[in-house]
Amino acid sequence: MITGKHFRQMLDKFLLSPASQSARVQVELPNGEMMDILEISLLENTLLGSKETHRLVFKCGKSRNPMGKIIGKL
């Protein structure tokens, strides 16, 4: 699990690179399918006694402009 604070630290490191600043943002599903992130929302939990009172939710959708094959990980 990643917290919002940890997520921010990772993004800050990525965004130092000009290449990542203009990179497309996608999510890879367990079946290997790539989806585009369409929306990010901050939601409040209504469960009583929960340690996690809020959550960041990424709404994904099928890619409208499919990308080519991945050739490497940087």
PQR file of N, CA, C, O and H, with PARSE charges and radii, in Angstrom:
ATOM      1  N   MET A   1       0.844  -1.179   0.000 -0.4000 1.5000
ATOM      2  CA  MET A   1       0.000   0.000   0.000 -0.0000 2.0000
ATOM      3  C   MET A   1       0.888   1.241   0.000  0.5500 1.7000
ATOM      4  O   MET A   1       1.926   1.265   0.662 -0.5500 1.4000
ATOM      5  N   ILE A   2       0.488   2.252  -0.729 -0.4000 1.5000
ATOM      6  CA  ILE A   2       1.217   3.510  -0.805 -0.0000 2.0000
ATOM      7  C   ILE A   2       0.348   4.615  -0.220  0.5500 1.7000
ATOM      8  O   ILE A   2      -0.826   4.731  -0.571 -0.5500 1.4000
ATOM      9  H   ILE A   2      -0.355   2.232  -1.267  0.4000 1.0000
ATOM     10  N   THR A   3       0.912   5.422   0.663 -0.4000 1.5000
ATOM     11  CA  THR A   3       0.178   6.566   1.220 -0.0000 2.0000
ATOM     12  C   THR A   3       0.346   7.777   0.306  0.5500 1.7000
ATOM     13  O   THR A   3       1.218   7.793  -0.563 -0.5500 1.4000
ATOM     14  H   THR A   3       1.866   5.328   0.948  0.4000 1.0000
ATOM     15  N   GLY A   4      -0.491   8.783   0.509 -0.4000 1.5000
ATOM     16  CA  GLY A   4      -0.399  10.005  -0.268 -0.0000 2.0000
ATOM     17  C   GLY A   4       0.965  10.671  -0.119  0.5500 1.7000
ATOM     18  O   GLY A   4       1.509  11.201  -1.088 -0.5500 1.4000
ATOM     19  H   GLY A   4      -1.200   8.769   1.215  0.4000 1.0000
ATOM     20  N   LYS A   5       1.519  10.646   1.096 -0.4000 1.5000
ATOM     21  CA  LYS A   5       2.836  11.254   1.345 -0.0000 2.0000
ATOM     22  C   LYS A   5       3.928  10.532   0.560  0.5500 1.7000
ATOM     23  O   LYS A   5       4.775  11.171  -0.064 -0.5500 1.4000
ATOM     24  H   LYS A   5       1.077  10.216   1.883  0.4000 1.0000
ATOM     25  N   HIS A   6       3.907   9.204   0.593 -0.4000 1.5000
ATOM     26  CA  HIS A   6       4.897   8.411  -0.136 -0.0000 2.0000
ATOM     27  C   HIS A   6       4.729   8.595  -1.640  0.5500 1.7000
ATOM     28  O   HIS A   6       5.715   8.683  -2.371 -0.5500 1.4000
ATOM     29  H   HIS A   6       3.219   8.685   1.101  0.4000 1.0000
ATOM     30  N   PHE A   7       3.489   8.652  -2.100 -0.4000 1.5000
ATOM     31  CA  PHE A   7       3.192   8.869  -3.518 -0.0000 2.0000
ATOM     32  C   PHE A   7       3.782  10.207  -3.976  0.5500 1.7000
ATOM     33  O   PHE A   7       4.379  10.289  -5.049 -0.5500 1.4000
ATOM     34  H   PHE A   7       2.687   8.580  -1.506  0.4000 1.0000
ATOM     35  N   ARG A   8       3.614  11.246  -3.168 -0.4000 1.5000
ATOM     36  CA  ARG A   8       4.160  12.575  -3.489 -0.0000 2.0000
ATOM     37  C   ARG A   8       5.680  12.533  -3.585  0.5500 1.7000
ATOM     38  O   ARG A   8       6.255  13.138  -4.491 -0.5500 1.4000
ATOM     39  H   ARG A   8       3.129  11.180  -2.296  0.4000 1.0000
ATOM     40  N   GLN A   9       6.340  11.831  -2.668 -0.4000 1.5000
ATOM     41  CA  GLN A   9       7.801  11.727  -2.695 -0.0000 2.0000
ATOM     42  C   GLN A   9       8.278  11.043  -3.976  0.5500 1.7000
ATOM     43  O   GLN A   9       9.265  11.466  -4.579 -0.5500 1.4000
ATOM     44  H   GLN A   9       5.873  11.341  -1.932  0.4000 1.0000
ATOM     45  N   MET A  10       7.583   9.996  -4.385 -0.4000 1.5000
ATOM     46  CA  MET A  10       7.955   9.301  -5.621 -0.0000 2.0000
ATOM     47  C   MET A  10       7.736  10.201  -6.832  0.5500 1.7000
ATOM     48  O   MET A  10       8.585  10.260  -7.721 -0.5500 1.4000
ATOM     49  H   MET A  10       6.782   9.653  -3.895  0.4000 1.0000
ATOM     50  N   LEU A  11       6.596  10.905  -6.874 -0.4000 1.5000
ATOM     51  CA  LEU A  11       6.322  11.803  -7.999 -0.0000 2.0000
ATOM     52  C   LEU A  11       7.358  12.916  -8.094  0.5500 1.7000
ATOM     53  O   LEU A  11       7.803  13.260  -9.189 -0.5500 1.4000
ATOM     54  H   LEU A  11       5.906  10.857  -6.152  0.4000 1.0000
ATOM     55  N   ASP A  12       7.741  13.479  -6.954 -0.4000 1.5000
ATOM     56  CA  ASP A  12       8.746  14.542  -6.955 -0.0000 2.0000
ATOM     57  C   ASP A  12      10.053  14.063  -7.576  0.5500 1.7000
ATOM     58  O   ASP A  12      10.689  14.804  -8.325 -0.5500 1.4000
ATOM     59  H   ASP A  12       7.380  13.200  -6.064  0.4000 1.0000
ATOM     60  N   LYS A  13      10.460  12.837  -7.275 -0.4000 1.5000
ATOM     61  CA  LYS A  13      11.688  12.278  -7.850 -0.0000 2.0000
ATOM     62  C   LYS A  13      11.549  12.071  -9.356  0.5500 1.7000
ATOM     63  O   LYS A  13      12.464  12.389 -10.116 -0.5500 1.4000
ATOM     64  H   LYS A  13       9.943  12.235  -6.666  0.4000 1.0000
ATOM     65  N   PHE A  14      10.410  11.539  -9.785 -0.4000 1.5000
ATOM     66  CA  PHE A  14      10.185  11.315 -11.212 -0.0000 2.0000
ATOM     67  C   PHE A  14      10.182  12.632 -11.986  0.5500 1.7000
ATOM     68  O   PHE A  14      10.751  12.723 -13.074 -0.5500 1.4000
ATOM     69  H   PHE A  14       9.667  11.280  -9.168  0.4000 1.0000
ATOM     70  N   LEU A  15       9.540  13.644 -11.419 -0.4000 1.5000
ATOM     71  CA  LEU A  15       9.326  14.885 -12.159 -0.0000 2.0000
ATOM     72  C   LEU A  15      10.571  15.766 -12.256  0.5500 1.7000
ATOM     73  O   LEU A  15      10.495  16.862 -12.813 -0.5500 1.4000
ATOM     74  H   LEU A  15       9.078  13.570 -10.535  0.4000 1.0000
ATOM     75  N   LEU A  16      11.695  15.327 -11.739 -0.4000 1.5000
ATOM     76  CA  LEU A  16      12.956  16.035 -11.951 -0.0000 2.0000
ATOM     77  C   LEU A  16      13.417  15.873 -13.396  0.5500 1.7000
ATOM     78  O   LEU A  16      14.150  16.718 -13.910 -0.5500 1.4000
ATOM     79  H   LEU A  16      11.756  14.437 -11.287  0.4000 1.0000
ATOM     80  N   SER A  17      12.998  14.808 -14.045 -0.4000 1.5000
ATOM     81  CA  SER A  17      13.389  14.516 -15.424 -0.0000 2.0000
ATOM     82  C   SER A  17      12.422  15.167 -16.412  0.5500 1.7000
ATOM     83  O   SER A  17      11.209  15.000 -16.286 -0.5500 1.4000
ATOM     84  H   SER A  17      12.402  14.122 -13.627  0.4000 1.0000
ATOM     85  N   PRO A  18      12.945  15.909 -17.396 -0.5600 1.5000
ATOM     86  CA  PRO A  18      12.065  16.485 -18.428  0.2800 2.0000
ATOM     87  C   PRO A  18      11.277  15.414 -19.194  0.5500 1.7000
ATOM     88  O   PRO A  18      10.152  15.664 -19.628 -0.5500 1.4000
ATOM     89  N   ALA A  19      11.860  14.235 -19.359 -0.4000 1.5000
ATOM     90  CA  ALA A  19      11.158  13.152 -20.065 -0.0000 2.0000
ATOM     91  C   ALA A  19       9.911  12.727 -19.309  0.5500 1.7000
ATOM     92  O   ALA A  19       8.867  12.496 -19.919 -0.5500 1.4000
ATOM     93  H   ALA A  19      12.773  14.032 -19.006  0.4000 1.0000
ATOM     94  N   SER A  20      10.003  12.622 -17.992 -0.4000 1.5000
ATOM     95  CA  SER A  20       8.839  12.179 -17.220 -0.0000 2.0000
ATOM     96  C   SER A  20       7.804  13.289 -17.063  0.5500 1.7000
ATOM     97  O   SER A  20       6.630  12.999 -16.833 -0.5500 1.4000
ATOM     98  H   SER A  20      10.851  12.810 -17.496  0.4000 1.0000
ATOM     99  N   GLN A  21       8.213  14.557 -17.181 -0.4000 1.5000
ATOM    100  CA  GLN A  21       7.269  15.665 -17.055 -0.0000 2.0000
ATOM    101  C   GLN A  21       6.227  15.651 -18.166  0.5500 1.7000
ATOM    102  O   GLN A  21       5.091  16.078 -17.961 -0.5500 1.4000
ATOM    103  H   GLN A  21       9.167  14.793 -17.368  0.4000 1.0000
ATOM    104  N   SER A  22       6.609  15.164 -19.335 -0.4000 1.5000
ATOM    105  CA  SER A  22       5.658  15.121 -20.455 -0.0000 2.0000
ATOM    106  C   SER A  22       5.203  13.696 -20.780  0.5500 1.7000
ATOM    107  O   SER A  22       4.576  13.468 -21.815 -0.5500 1.4000
ATOM    108  H   SER A  22       7.532  14.817 -19.501  0.4000 1.0000
ATOM    109  N   ALA A  23       5.512  12.740 -19.905 -0.4000 1.5000
ATOM    110  CA  ALA A  23       5.155  11.335 -20.142 -0.0000 2.0000
ATOM    111  C   ALA A  23       3.669  11.095 -19.893  0.5500 1.7000
ATOM    112  O   ALA A  23       3.060  11.728 -19.031 -0.5500 1.4000
ATOM    113  H   ALA A  23       6.021  12.925 -19.064  0.4000 1.0000
ATOM    114  N   ARG A  24       3.104  10.180 -20.653 -0.4000 1.5000
ATOM    115  CA  ARG A  24       1.718   9.758 -20.470 -0.0000 2.0000
ATOM    116  C   ARG A  24       1.629   8.959 -19.166  0.5500 1.7000
ATOM    117  O   ARG A  24       2.550   8.215 -18.829 -0.5500 1.4000
ATOM    118  H   ARG A  24       3.599   9.665 -21.354  0.4000 1.0000
ATOM    119  N   VAL A  25       0.522   9.113 -18.433 -0.4000 1.5000
ATOM    120  CA  VAL A  25       0.340   8.416 -17.155 -0.0000 2.0000
ATOM    121  C   VAL A  25      -0.676   7.303 -17.357  0.5500 1.7000
ATOM    122  O   VAL A  25      -1.811   7.556 -17.759 -0.5500 1.4000
ATOM    123  H   VAL A  25      -0.226   9.718 -18.706  0.4000 1.0000
ATOM    124  N   GLN A  26      -0.264   6.063 -17.076 -0.4000 1.5000
ATOM    125  CA  GLN A  26      -1.141   4.905 -17.226 -0.0000 2.0000
ATOM    126  C   GLN A  26      -1.025   3.999 -16.017  0.5500 1.7000
ATOM    127  O   GLN A  26      -0.104   4.122 -15.209 -0.5500 1.4000
ATOM    128  H   GLN A  26       0.659   5.857 -16.749  0.4000 1.0000
ATOM    129  N   VAL A  27      -1.983   3.083 -15.911 -0.4000 1.5000
ATOM    130  CA  VAL A  27      -2.000   2.056 -14.870 -0.0000 2.0000
ATOM    131  C   VAL A  27      -1.957   0.711 -15.571  0.5500 1.7000
ATOM    132  O   VAL A  27      -2.673   0.491 -16.548 -0.5500 1.4000
ATOM    133  H   VAL A  27      -2.731   2.983 -16.567  0.4000 1.0000
ATOM    134  N   GLU A  28      -1.108  -0.202 -15.070 -0.4000 1.5000
ATOM    135  CA  GLU A  28      -1.072  -1.560 -15.618 -0.0000 2.0000
ATOM    136  C   GLU A  28      -1.910  -2.471 -14.732  0.5500 1.7000
ATOM    137  O   GLU A  28      -1.649  -2.591 -13.535 -0.5500 1.4000
ATOM    138  H   GLU A  28      -0.526  -0.024 -14.277  0.4000 1.0000
ATOM    139  N   LEU A  29      -2.906  -3.106 -15.310 -0.4000 1.5000
ATOM    140  CA  LEU A  29      -3.773  -4.034 -14.579 -0.0000 2.0000
ATOM    141  C   LEU A  29      -3.068  -5.381 -14.411  0.5500 1.7000
ATOM    142  O   LEU A  29      -2.110  -5.661 -15.132 -0.5500 1.4000
ATOM    143  H   LEU A  29      -3.119  -3.009 -16.283  0.4000 1.0000
ATOM    144  N   PRO A  30      -3.519  -6.215 -13.482 -0.5600 1.5000
ATOM    145  CA  PRO A  30      -2.896  -7.521 -13.278  0.2800 2.0000
ATOM    146  C   PRO A  30      -2.837  -8.386 -14.536  0.5500 1.7000
ATOM    147  O   PRO A  30      -1.953  -9.233 -14.659 -0.5500 1.4000
ATOM    148  N   ASN A  31      -3.766  -8.183 -15.470 -0.4000 1.5000
ATOM    149  CA  ASN A  31      -3.769  -8.979 -16.702 -0.0000 2.0000
ATOM    150  C   ASN A  31      -2.835  -8.406 -17.769  0.5500 1.7000
ATOM    151  O   ASN A  31      -2.773  -8.936 -18.879 -0.5500 1.4000
ATOM    152  H   ASN A  31      -4.484  -7.494 -15.370  0.4000 1.0000
ATOM    153  N   GLY A  32      -2.103  -7.322 -17.448 -0.4000 1.5000
ATOM    154  CA  GLY A  32      -1.153  -6.720 -18.380 -0.0000 2.0000
ATOM    155  C   GLY A  32      -1.730  -5.605 -19.232  0.5500 1.7000
ATOM    156  O   GLY A  32      -0.993  -4.946 -19.964 -0.5500 1.4000
ATOM    157  H   GLY A  32      -2.154  -6.891 -16.547  0.4000 1.0000
ATOM    158  N   GLU A  33      -3.046  -5.381 -19.151 -0.4000 1.5000
ATOM    159  CA  GLU A  33      -3.681  -4.322 -19.934 -0.0000 2.0000
ATOM    160  C   GLU A  33      -3.312  -2.952 -19.365  0.5500 1.7000
ATOM    161  O   GLU A  33      -3.274  -2.767 -18.148 -0.5500 1.4000
ATOM    162  H   GLU A  33      -3.645  -5.916 -18.556  0.4000 1.0000
ATOM    163  N   MET A  34      -3.040  -1.993 -20.258 -0.4000 1.5000
ATOM    164  CA  MET A  34      -2.693  -0.632 -19.852 -0.0000 2.0000
ATOM    165  C   MET A  34      -3.930   0.262 -19.972  0.5500 1.7000
ATOM    166  O   MET A  34      -4.634   0.225 -20.981 -0.5500 1.4000
ATOM    167  H   MET A  34      -3.071  -2.143 -21.246  0.4000 1.0000
ATOM    168  N   MET A  35      -4.186   1.060 -18.943 -0.4000 1.5000
ATOM    169  CA  MET A  35      -5.325   1.976 -18.920 -0.0000 2.0000
ATOM    170  C   MET A  35      -4.816   3.384 -18.636  0.5500 1.7000
ATOM    171  O   MET A  35      -3.852   3.563 -17.892 -0.5500 1.4000
ATOM    172  H   MET A  35      -3.614   1.090 -18.123  0.4000 1.0000
ATOM    173  N   ASP A  36      -5.471   4.387 -19.235 -0.4000 1.5000
ATOM    174  CA  ASP A  36      -5.149   5.786 -18.963 -0.0000 2.0000
ATOM    175  C   ASP A  36      -5.850   6.229 -17.679  0.5500 1.7000
ATOM    176  O   ASP A  36      -6.960   5.784 -17.388 -0.5500 1.4000
ATOM    177  H   ASP A  36      -6.254   4.241 -19.839  0.4000 1.0000
ATOM    178  N   ILE A  37      -5.196   7.109 -16.909 -0.4000 1.5000
ATOM    179  CA  ILE A  37      -5.830   7.705 -15.737 -0.0000 2.0000
ATOM    180  C   ILE A  37      -6.660   8.876 -16.226  0.5500 1.7000
ATOM    181  O   ILE A  37      -6.134   9.790 -16.862 -0.5500 1.4000
ATOM    182  H   ILE A  37      -4.293   7.470 -17.145  0.4000 1.0000
ATOM    183  N   LEU A  38      -7.953   8.857 -15.934 -0.4000 1.5000
ATOM    184  CA  LEU A  38      -8.866   9.890 -16.389 -0.0000 2.0000
ATOM    185  C   LEU A  38      -9.142  10.936 -15.319  0.5500 1.7000
ATOM    186  O   LEU A  38      -9.408  12.097 -15.630 -0.5500 1.4000
ATOM    187  H   LEU A  38      -8.381   8.115 -15.417  0.4000 1.0000
ATOM    188  N   GLU A  39      -9.079  10.518 -14.049 -0.4000 1.5000
ATOM    189  CA  GLU A  39      -9.463  11.414 -12.959 -0.0000 2.0000
ATOM    190  C   GLU A  39      -8.817  10.936 -11.661  0.5500 1.7000
ATOM    191  O   GLU A  39      -8.626   9.736 -11.462 -0.5500 1.4000
ATOM    192  H   GLU A  39      -8.863   9.575 -13.797  0.4000 1.0000
ATOM    193  N   ILE A  40      -8.485  11.873 -10.783 -0.4000 1.5000
ATOM    194  CA  ILE A  40      -7.982  11.543  -9.445 -0.0000 2.0000
ATOM    195  C   ILE A  40      -8.879  12.270  -8.446  0.5500 1.7000
ATOM    196  O   ILE A  40      -9.100  13.475  -8.564 -0.5500 1.4000
ATOM    197  H   ILE A  40      -8.640  12.848 -10.945  0.4000 1.0000
ATOM    198  N   SER A  41      -9.393  11.532  -7.463 -0.4000 1.5000
ATOM    199  CA  SER A  41     -10.312  12.116  -6.483 -0.0000 2.0000
ATOM    200  C   SER A  41      -9.849  11.808  -5.068  0.5500 1.7000
ATOM    201  O   SER A  41      -9.256  10.759  -4.815 -0.5500 1.4000
ATOM    202  H   SER A  41      -9.214  10.553  -7.367  0.4000 1.0000
ATOM    203  N   LEU A  42     -10.123  12.727  -4.147 -0.4000 1.5000
ATOM    204  CA  LEU A  42      -9.907  12.497  -2.722 -0.0000 2.0000
ATOM    205  C   LEU A  42     -11.269  12.195  -2.128  0.5500 1.7000
ATOM    206  O   LEU A  42     -12.171  13.030  -2.189 -0.5500 1.4000
ATOM    207  H   LEU A  42     -10.605  13.579  -4.353  0.4000 1.0000
ATOM    208  N   LEU A  43     -11.431  11.008  -1.551 -0.4000 1.5000
ATOM    209  CA  LEU A  43     -12.714  10.581  -0.991 -0.0000 2.0000
ATOM    210  C   LEU A  43     -12.582  10.332   0.505  0.5500 1.7000
ATOM    211  O   LEU A  43     -11.524   9.936   0.992 -0.5500 1.4000
ATOM    212  H   LEU A  43     -10.698  10.330  -1.501  0.4000 1.0000
ATOM    213  N   GLU A  44     -13.661  10.568   1.215 -0.4000 1.5000
ATOM    214  CA  GLU A  44     -13.697  10.369   2.656 -0.0000 2.0000
ATOM    215  C   GLU A  44     -14.404   9.054   2.958  0.5500 1.7000
ATOM    216  O   GLU A  44     -15.463   8.772   2.397 -0.5500 1.4000
ATOM    217  H   GLU A  44     -14.521  10.890   0.819  0.4000 1.0000
ATOM    218  N   ASN A  45     -13.816   8.244   3.849 -0.4000 1.5000
ATOM    219  CA  ASN A  45     -14.435   6.983   4.258 -0.0000 2.0000
ATOM    220  C   ASN A  45     -15.515   7.257   5.297  0.5500 1.7000
ATOM    221  O   ASN A  45     -15.372   8.158   6.123 -0.5500 1.4000
ATOM    222  H   ASN A  45     -12.955   8.473   4.305  0.4000 1.0000
ATOM    223  N   THR A  46     -16.578   6.492   5.256 -0.4000 1.5000
ATOM    224  CA  THR A  46     -17.663   6.661   6.224 -0.0000 2.0000
ATOM    225  C   THR A  46     -17.660   5.564   7.289  0.5500 1.7000
ATOM    226  O   THR A  46     -18.543   5.535   8.146 -0.5500 1.4000
ATOM    227  H   THR A  46     -16.694   5.760   4.585  0.4000 1.0000
ATOM    228  N   LEU A  47     -16.679   4.664   7.242 -0.4000 1.5000
ATOM    229  CA  LEU A  47     -16.625   3.584   8.225 -0.0000 2.0000
ATOM    230  C   LEU A  47     -16.191   4.124   9.586  0.5500 1.7000
ATOM    231  O   LEU A  47     -15.192   4.838   9.685 -0.5500 1.4000
ATOM    232  H   LEU A  47     -15.962   4.687   6.546  0.4000 1.0000
ATOM    233  N   LEU A  48     -16.937   3.784  10.626 -0.4000 1.5000
ATOM    234  CA  LEU A  48     -16.588   4.215  11.976 -0.0000 2.0000
ATOM    235  C   LEU A  48     -15.434   3.377  12.500  0.5500 1.7000
ATOM    236  O   LEU A  48     -15.413   2.160  12.319 -0.5500 1.4000
ATOM    237  H   LEU A  48     -17.748   3.205  10.545  0.4000 1.0000
ATOM    238  N   GLY A  49     -14.479   4.021  13.146 -0.4000 1.5000
ATOM    239  CA  GLY A  49     -13.358   3.313  13.731 -0.0000 2.0000
ATOM    240  C   GLY A  49     -12.260   2.955  12.746  0.5500 1.7000
ATOM    241  O   GLY A  49     -11.313   2.260  13.113 -0.5500 1.4000
ATOM    242  H   GLY A  49     -14.495   5.010  13.293  0.4000 1.0000
ATOM    243  N   SER A  50     -12.361   3.410  11.514 -0.4000 1.5000
ATOM    244  CA  SER A  50     -11.349   3.098  10.512 -0.0000 2.0000
ATOM    245  C   SER A  50     -10.121   3.971  10.718  0.5500 1.7000
ATOM    246  O   SER A  50     -10.239   5.169  10.977 -0.5500 1.4000
ATOM    247  H   SER A  50     -13.130   3.975  11.216  0.4000 1.0000
ATOM    248  N   LYS A  51      -8.934   3.365  10.603 -0.4000 1.5000
ATOM    249  CA  LYS A  51      -7.686   4.117  10.706 -0.0000 2.0000
ATOM    250  C   LYS A  51      -7.466   4.954   9.457  0.5500 1.7000
ATOM    251  O   LYS A  51      -6.837   6.011   9.516 -0.5500 1.4000
ATOM    252  H   LYS A  51      -8.838   2.392  10.392  0.4000 1.0000
ATOM    253  N   GLU A  52      -7.976   4.492   8.341 -0.4000 1.5000
ATOM    254  CA  GLU A  52      -7.827   5.202   7.073 -0.0000 2.0000
ATOM    255  C   GLU A  52      -9.097   5.995   6.815  0.5500 1.7000
ATOM    256  O   GLU A  52     -10.111   5.438   6.395 -0.5500 1.4000
ATOM    257  H   GLU A  52      -8.487   3.633   8.294  0.4000 1.0000
ATOM    258  N   THR A  53      -9.040   7.296   7.069 -0.4000 1.5000
ATOM    259  CA  THR A  53     -10.225   8.133   6.971 -0.0000 2.0000
ATOM    260  C   THR A  53     -10.466   8.667   5.563  0.5500 1.7000
ATOM    261  O   THR A  53     -11.587   9.056   5.233 -0.5500 1.4000
ATOM    262  H   THR A  53      -8.216   7.748   7.411  0.4000 1.0000
ATOM    263  N   HIS A  54      -9.420   8.688   4.726 -0.4000 1.5000
ATOM    264  CA  HIS A  54      -9.545   9.214   3.366 -0.0000 2.0000
ATOM    265  C   HIS A  54      -8.808   8.301   2.389  0.5500 1.7000
ATOM    266  O   HIS A  54      -7.967   7.495   2.788 -0.5500 1.4000
ATOM    267  H   HIS A  54      -8.510   8.372   4.994  0.4000 1.0000
ATOM    268  N   ARG A  55      -9.134   8.439   1.116 -0.4000 1.5000
ATOM    269  CA  ARG A  55      -8.447   7.670   0.086 -0.0000 2.0000
ATOM    270  C   ARG A  55      -8.327   8.486  -1.197  0.5500 1.7000
ATOM    271  O   ARG A  55      -9.207   9.283  -1.518 -0.5500 1.4000
ATOM    272  H   ARG A  55      -9.817   9.094   0.792  0.4000 1.0000
ATOM    273  N   LEU A  56      -7.237   8.283  -1.924 -0.4000 1.5000
ATOM    274  CA  LEU A  56      -7.069   8.850  -3.257 -0.0000 2.0000
ATOM    275  C   LEU A  56      -7.508   7.776  -4.234  0.5500 1.7000
ATOM    276  O   LEU A  56      -7.041   6.640  -4.155 -0.5500 1.4000
ATOM    277  H   LEU A  56      -6.522   7.635  -1.663  0.4000 1.0000
ATOM    278  N   VAL A  57      -8.401   8.118  -5.154 -0.4000 1.5000
ATOM    279  CA  VAL A  57      -8.930   7.152  -6.111 -0.0000 2.0000
ATOM    280  C   VAL A  57      -8.596   7.610  -7.520  0.5500 1.7000
ATOM    281  O   VAL A  57      -8.866   8.749  -7.902 -0.5500 1.4000
ATOM    282  H   VAL A  57      -8.781   9.041  -5.218  0.4000 1.0000
ATOM    283  N   PHE A  58      -8.002   6.703  -8.285 -0.4000 1.5000
ATOM    284  CA  PHE A  58      -7.659   6.958  -9.675 -0.0000 2.0000
ATOM    285  C   PHE A  58      -8.700   6.288 -10.555  0.5500 1.7000
ATOM    286  O   PHE A  58      -8.833   5.065 -10.544 -0.5500 1.4000
ATOM    287  H   PHE A  58      -7.783   5.778  -7.975  0.4000 1.0000
ATOM    288  N   LYS A  59      -9.439   7.083 -11.318 -0.4000 1.5000
ATOM    289  CA  LYS A  59     -10.430   6.535 -12.242 -0.0000 2.0000
ATOM    290  C   LYS A  59      -9.721   6.296 -13.579  0.5500 1.7000
ATOM    291  O   LYS A  59      -9.100   7.203 -14.134 -0.5500 1.4000
ATOM    292  H   LYS A  59      -9.331   8.077 -11.328  0.4000 1.0000
ATOM    293  N   CYS A  60      -9.821   5.074 -14.083 -0.4000 1.5000
ATOM    294  CA  CYS A  60      -9.111   4.689 -15.303 -0.0000 2.0000
ATOM    295  C   CYS A  60     -10.085   4.379 -16.427  0.5500 1.7000
ATOM    296  O   CYS A  60     -11.252   4.064 -16.197 -0.5500 1.4000
ATOM    297  H   CYS A  60     -10.325   4.337 -13.633  0.4000 1.0000
ATOM    298  N   GLY A  61      -9.576   4.475 -17.646 -0.4000 1.5000
ATOM    299  CA  GLY A  61     -10.381   4.145 -18.811 -0.0000 2.0000
ATOM    300  C   GLY A  61      -9.488   3.611 -19.920  0.5500 1.7000
ATOM    301  O   GLY A  61      -8.271   3.788 -19.894 -0.5500 1.4000
ATOM    302  H   GLY A  61      -8.627   4.731 -17.833  0.4000 1.0000
ATOM    303  N   LYS A  62     -10.098   2.965 -20.880 -0.4000 1.5000
ATOM    304  CA  LYS A  62      -9.332   2.430 -22.011 -0.0000 2.0000
ATOM    305  C   LYS A  62      -8.667   3.561 -22.764  0.5500 1.7000
ATOM    306  O   LYS A  62      -9.212   4.659 -22.875 -0.5500 1.4000
ATOM    307  H   LYS A  62     -11.087   2.821 -20.901  0.4000 1.0000
ATOM    308  N   SER A  63      -7.487   3.281 -23.279 -0.4000 1.5000
ATOM    309  CA  SER A  63      -6.710   4.264 -24.013 -0.0000 2.0000
ATOM    310  C   SER A  63      -7.387   4.601 -25.338  0.5500 1.7000
ATOM    311  O   SER A  63      -7.756   3.705 -26.096 -0.5500 1.4000
ATOM    312  H   SER A  63      -7.044   2.389 -23.190  0.4000 1.0000
ATOM    313  N   ARG A  64      -7.550   5.886 -25.613 -0.4000 1.5000
ATOM    314  CA  ARG A  64      -8.153   6.312 -26.879 -0.0000 2.0000
ATOM    315  C   ARG A  64      -7.127   6.283 -28.001  0.5500 1.7000
ATOM    316  O   ARG A  64      -7.470   6.044 -29.159 -0.5500 1.4000
ATOM    317  H   ARG A  64      -7.250   6.614 -24.997  0.4000 1.0000
ATOM    318  N   ASN A  65      -5.875   6.525 -27.658 -0.4000 1.5000
ATOM    319  CA  ASN A  65      -4.777   6.497 -28.621 -0.0000 2.0000
ATOM    320  C   ASN A  65      -3.764   5.459 -28.156  0.5500 1.7000
ATOM    321  O   ASN A  65      -2.853   5.791 -27.398 -0.5500 1.4000
ATOM    322  H   ASN A  65      -5.596   6.719 -26.717  0.4000 1.0000
ATOM    323  N   PRO A  66      -3.901   4.214 -28.593 -0.5600 1.5000
ATOM    324  CA  PRO A  66      -2.995   3.161 -28.126  0.2800 2.0000
ATOM    325  C   PRO A  66      -1.531   3.515 -28.402  0.5500 1.7000
ATOM    326  O   PRO A  66      -1.196   4.101 -29.431 -0.5500 1.4000
ATOM    327  N   MET A  67      -0.681   3.144 -27.459 -0.4000 1.5000
ATOM    328  CA  MET A  67       0.753   3.396 -27.591 -0.0000 2.0000
ATOM    329  C   MET A  67       1.415   2.148 -28.170  0.5500 1.7000
ATOM    330  O   MET A  67       0.833   1.063 -28.172 -0.5500 1.4000
ATOM    331  H   MET A  67      -0.953   2.668 -26.623  0.4000 1.0000
ATOM    332  N   GLY A  68       2.629   2.322 -28.655 -0.4000 1.5000
ATOM    333  CA  GLY A  68       3.402   1.208 -29.176 -0.0000 2.0000
ATOM    334  C   GLY A  68       3.900   0.291 -28.068  0.5500 1.7000
ATOM    335  O   GLY A  68       3.645   0.517 -26.885 -0.5500 1.4000
ATOM    336  H   GLY A  68       3.102   3.203 -28.653  0.4000 1.0000
ATOM    337  N   LYS A  69       4.607  -0.737 -28.477 -0.4000 1.5000
ATOM    338  CA  LYS A  69       5.141  -1.725 -27.555 -0.0000 2.0000
ATOM    339  C   LYS A  69       6.212  -1.088 -26.662  0.5500 1.7000
ATOM    340  O   LYS A  69       6.991  -0.257 -27.128 -0.5500 1.4000
ATOM    341  H   LYS A  69       4.814  -0.920 -29.438  0.4000 1.0000
ATOM    342  N   ILE A  70       6.251  -1.468 -25.406 -0.4000 1.5000
ATOM    343  CA  ILE A  70       7.252  -0.976 -24.460 -0.0000 2.0000
ATOM    344  C   ILE A  70       8.593  -1.627 -24.808  0.5500 1.7000
ATOM    345  O   ILE A  70       8.676  -2.844 -24.969 -0.5500 1.4000
ATOM    346  H   ILE A  70       5.617  -2.143 -25.028  0.4000 1.0000
ATOM    347  N   ILE A  71       9.635  -0.808 -24.922 -0.4000 1.5000
ATOM    348  CA  ILE A  71      10.951  -1.344 -25.292 -0.0000 2.0000
ATOM    349  C   ILE A  71      11.927  -1.384 -24.129  0.5500 1.7000
ATOM    350  O   ILE A  71      12.975  -2.021 -24.234 -0.5500 1.4000
ATOM    351  H   ILE A  71       9.567   0.182 -24.791  0.4000 1.0000
ATOM    352  N   GLY A  72      11.617  -0.730 -23.035 -0.4000 1.5000
ATOM    353  CA  GLY A  72      12.529  -0.775 -21.885 -0.0000 2.0000
ATOM    354  C   GLY A  72      12.008   0.007 -20.710  0.5500 1.7000
ATOM    355  O   GLY A  72      11.104   0.832 -20.846 -0.5500 1.4000
ATOM    356  H   GLY A  72      10.765  -0.213 -22.949  0.4000 1.0000
ATOM    357  N   LYS A  73      12.580  -0.257 -19.556 -0.4000 1.5000
ATOM    358  CA  LYS A  73      12.230   0.419 -18.308 -0.0000 2.0000
ATOM    359  C   LYS A  73      13.415   1.281 -17.925  0.5500 1.7000
ATOM    360  O   LYS A  73      14.547   0.800 -17.875 -0.5500 1.4000
ATOM    361  H   LYS A  73      13.314  -0.928 -19.446  0.4000 1.0000
ATOM    362  N   LEU A  74      13.161   2.561 -17.653 -0.4000 1.5000
ATOM    363  CA  LEU A  74      14.234   3.498 -17.299 -0.0000 2.0000
ATOM    364  C   LEU A  74      14.395   3.623 -15.821  0.5500 1.7000
ATOM    365  O   LEU A  74      15.254   4.371 -15.354 -0.5500 1.4000
ATOM    366  H   LEU A  74      12.242   2.952 -17.693  0.4000 1.0000
TER
END
